[in-house]
Amino acid sequence: HAVADLARRRGFRLVFCLQPSLYATEKALSPYETQMVADYRDKYPGFPDYNAEIYAKYRDMLAEDATREGYVFLDADRAVAGETASVFADHVHLGDRGNRLLAEFLHGELAPLIARRADAARTAATAESLDR
C-alpha cells in the first residue's frame, strides 16, 4: 500500500504489471514450451505447480487491491494468451515474439491512460490561464 499511497500523494498513476509465467499462462503451450515445463518439473519438483498456485493468488489479490487502492493492474498474460507459437525463451523470460506481444499489449493499455492524463493536464492549464 506504500507505493499506492506515494502515487496519490505525488499525483501519479501507479501501474502494476504482472509478467507472464510459463507455469501459469492461459496460452496453449508450444511443443518447445511443453518440453520446458516437463524439464523443469524434473529439475525442480513441485516448483511449476507452486508457481501456478502463487500466480492464481497474485491475480486475484492484485485485481482486488488495484480496485480498492485506485491503481491499474495489468495481467500481461493477456498479451500472450492467444498465441500458439513459442513466446517463452526459458521458464522465466520471454523471447523476441513474447517481448513484441508484450510491448504491443502495454502500448494498447497505457496509451489511453497517458492520453487521458495529458488531456486532463491541458484542461487544467487552460482553466488556470482563464482564471488569471
Disulfide bonds with the S-S distance in Angstrom:
none
